[in-house]
Amino acid sequence: MAQNLIYPASLSDVNQNPAWMEFQFYERKSPRSSPPDDTISLYMPESVAQPSTVSWDTERFGFVGNAIAGGGNGDIMGTVAGGLDVAYERSSANLQAALANRLGGRLSAESIMSAQGKVPNPYLTMLFRGVDFRTYSFSFKFFPYTEKDSDVIHNIIKTLRGNSLPDYAAEGSSTFLGYPKEVEVAYKWKSKDNPYLHKFKRSVITAIDVDYTPQGMFAVMRNGMPACIQVNLKLSEVELVMRKDVAEGY
């Protein structure tokens, strides 16, 4: 049965708490138009950030690689001549290093060329490798002031944990695992998406840590509910953010 859980209860009053976060859970790859299985509304956490990671690597092309990467647009003959110069100088340095080492020295061809001011151009270049999925971390603290708070907090934690885990793919069989549910996250402002904060792509919960002693000691309410609970969430989007998505608010 779908649940709609809100903490704190004052989030229901958008004038009192206009900014909040919404987590809506769906079966994997379900249509965006379908209703969510569960909805959790929480206060805005202390830390709100927008990470983006683009992968690049440094590569040494050398004179041959540089000529090939240029697609024939550069001075091929000049590049070849330069390569022959490097080969000649390295051969000469190898002979000098071998002679020096016979006389008790410990020199390499590279050190000799460097000392002579003839360091070959490595033709360094940056190679684009791809875009990583955006990942997020959120931390929430819960204080059960009333019996109703205790029930809501308990259900929020169970719902977060349950939706982060899979079920068996087939009932009565433990051979295969299904997928955990996906989650759509949104920063809200008075019941609408906050236009000044980024949107989220469909995500999954990759880690959930429930700390029942965030204040350094265990304390409980009269009903046995811990007096303070901290929930740390880690999420990863399952869709990449491209250039066009930025213009759309992602």
C-alpha positions in Angstrom: 0.0 0.0 0.0 1.4 3.4 -1.0 2.4 5.7 1.8 2.7 9.5 2.0 5.0 10.3 5.0 5.8 13.8 6.1 8.4 14.9 8.7 8.1 17.2 10.5 4.3 17.6 10.4 4.7 21.4 10.0 5.8 20.8 6.3 2.1 20.5 5.6 1.9 24.3 6.1 3.8 25.8 3.1 3.8 29.2 4.7 5.5 27.9 7.8 8.0 25.6 6.0 8.1 26.7 2.3 11.3 24.7 1.4 11.5 20.9 1.6 12.6 17.8 -0.2 10.4 15.1 -1.8 11.4 11.5 -2.4 9.0 9.5 -4.6 9.6 5.8 -5.2 8.8 3.8 -8.3 9.4 0.4 -9.7 12.4 0.3 -12.0 11.9 1.9 -15.4 8.2 2.6 -14.6 6.7 5.5 -16.7 7.1 8.9 -15.2 3.4 9.4 -15.5 2.6 6.5 -13.2 1.7 7.3 -9.6 4.5 6.7 -7.0 4.5 3.7 -4.8 5.6 5.8 -1.8 6.2 9.4 -1.1 8.4 10.9 1.7 8.6 14.6 2.4 11.4 15.9 4.6 12.8 19.2 5.7 15.8 20.7 3.8 19.1 19.2 5.0 22.0 21.4 6.1 24.1 20.5 3.1 22.8 21.0 -0.4 25.3 20.7 -3.3 25.3 20.0 -7.0 28.1 17.6 -8.0 29.3 17.1 -11.6 32.3 14.9 -12.6 33.7 14.7 -16.1 36.4 12.2 -16.7 39.6 13.3 -18.5 43.0 11.5 -18.8 46.4 12.9 -19.7 48.0 11.0 -22.5 51.6 11.2 -24.0 51.1 11.1 -27.7 54.7 11.5 -28.8 55.6 12.8 -32.2 54.0 9.9 -34.1 50.8 10.0 -32.1 50.6 13.7 -32.4 50.9 13.5 -36.2 48.2 10.8 -36.4 45.9 12.7 -34.0 46.2 15.7 -36.2 44.5 13.8 -39.0 47.1 14.9 -41.5 46.3 18.6 -41.0 49.7 19.5 -39.6 53.2 19.6 -41.1 53.7 15.8 -41.5 57.2 16.1 -43.0 58.2 18.5 -40.3 56.9 16.1 -37.7 58.7 13.2 -39.2 61.9 15.2 -39.4 61.5 16.1 -35.7 61.0 12.5 -34.9 64.2 11.6 -36.6 66.0 14.3 -34.7 64.7 12.8 -31.4 65.8 9.3 -32.5 69.3 10.6 -33.4 69.7 12.5 -30.1 68.5 9.6 -28.1 70.9 7.2 -29.8 73.7 9.6 -29.2 72.7 9.9 -25.5 72.5 6.2 -25.2 76.1 5.9 -26.4 77.2 8.6 -24.0 75.4 7.0 -21.1 76.9 3.6 -21.8 80.4 5.1 -21.9 79.8 7.0 -18.6 78.5 3.9 -16.9 81.5 1.9 -18.0 83.6 4.6 -16.2 81.6 4.2 -13.0 78.9 6.7 -13.6 75.1 6.1 -13.2 73.6 8.1 -16.0 70.6 7.5 -18.3 70.1 8.7 -21.8 67.2 10.8 -20.5 69.3 12.6 -17.9 72.0 13.3 -20.5 69.5 14.8 -23.0 68.0 16.8 -20.2 71.4 18.2 -19.1 72.0 19.2 -22.8 68.7 21.0 -23.0 67.2 18.5 -25.4 64.1 17.2 -23.7 61.8 15.6 -26.3 58.3 17.1 -26.5 55.9 14.4 -25.1 53.0 16.1 -26.9 50.7 15.8 -23.9 47.0 16.0 -24.6 43.8 15.7 -22.6 41.6 12.8 -23.7 37.9 12.9 -22.8 36.7 9.6 -21.3 33.1 10.3 -20.4 30.6 11.6 -17.8 30.0 10.0 -14.5 26.7 9.5 -12.8 26.0 12.3 -10.3 26.0 11.1 -6.7 24.5 12.8 -3.6 24.7 12.5 0.2 22.0 13.8 2.5 21.7 13.7 6.3 18.5 14.1 8.3 17.9 14.1 12.1 14.7 13.0 13.6 13.3 13.9 17.0 10.1 12.1 18.2 8.4 14.6 20.3 5.1 12.8 20.2 3.7 9.3 19.8 2.7 10.2 16.3 6.2 11.5 15.5 7.5 8.1 16.7 5.3 6.2 14.3 6.0 8.5 11.3 9.8 8.4 11.9 9.7 4.6 12.3 7.8 4.2 9.0 10.0 6.7 7.1 13.1 4.6 8.1 11.4 1.3 7.2 10.3 2.8 3.8 13.7 4.1 2.9 15.4 0.9 3.9 12.8 -1.3 2.2 12.8 0.6 -1.1 16.7 0.5 -1.2 16.7 -3.3 -1.2 15.6 -5.9 -3.8 13.0 -8.7 -3.5 13.5 -12.1 -5.1 12.7 -11.9 -8.8 10.2 -14.8 -8.6 8.0 -15.6 -5.6 9.0 -18.8 -3.9 12.5 -18.9 -5.6 15.7 -17.4 -4.3 17.7 -18.0 -7.5 17.5 -14.5 -8.9 17.2 -11.0 -7.3 15.0 -8.3 -8.6 15.9 -4.6 -8.7 15.4 -2.2 -5.8 13.0 0.7 -6.5 14.1 3.9 -8.1 13.5 7.3 -6.6 12.7 10.7 -8.0 14.1 13.5 -5.8 13.0 17.1 -5.9 13.8 20.3 -4.0 10.4 21.9 -3.4 9.3 25.5 -2.8 5.7 26.0 -1.8 4.5 22.8 -3.4 6.4 23.4 -6.7 9.9 22.5 -7.8 12.4 25.2 -6.6 13.4 26.9 -9.9 16.7 28.0 -8.3 18.0 24.6 -7.4 18.8 21.8 -9.8 16.5 19.0 -10.8 17.4 15.3 -10.3 17.5 12.4 -12.7 16.0 9.1 -11.7 18.1 7.8 -8.8 18.7 4.8 -6.6 19.7 4.6 -2.9 23.2 3.2 -2.8 23.7 3.4 1.0 21.6 4.1 4.0 23.0 4.4 7.5 20.7 4.8 10.5 22.5 6.1 13.6 20.5 5.7 16.9 23.2 7.5 18.9 24.1 10.6 16.9 24.6 12.7 20.1 27.2 10.3 21.5 24.9 8.4 23.9 21.8 6.2 23.8 18.7 7.9 25.0 15.0 6.9 24.6 11.6 8.3 25.0 9.0 6.8 27.4 7.7 4.5 24.6 11.2 3.1 23.9 11.8 5.2 20.7 15.3 6.6 20.5 15.3 10.3 21.4 17.3 11.2 18.3 18.0 9.3 15.1 20.2 10.4 12.2 19.7 8.9 8.8 22.5 9.3 6.2 21.5 8.7 2.6 23.7 8.2 -0.5 22.1 8.3 -3.9 23.3 7.9 -7.4 21.4 8.9 -10.5 20.9 6.2 -13.2 20.8 8.6 -16.1 23.6 10.9 -17.3 23.3 14.6 -17.4 24.1 16.1 -20.8 24.6 19.7 -21.9 21.0 20.1 -23.0 19.8 18.9 -19.6 21.5 21.9 -17.9 19.3 24.3 -19.8 16.3 22.3 -18.5 17.4 22.7 -14.9 19.3 19.5 -14.2 
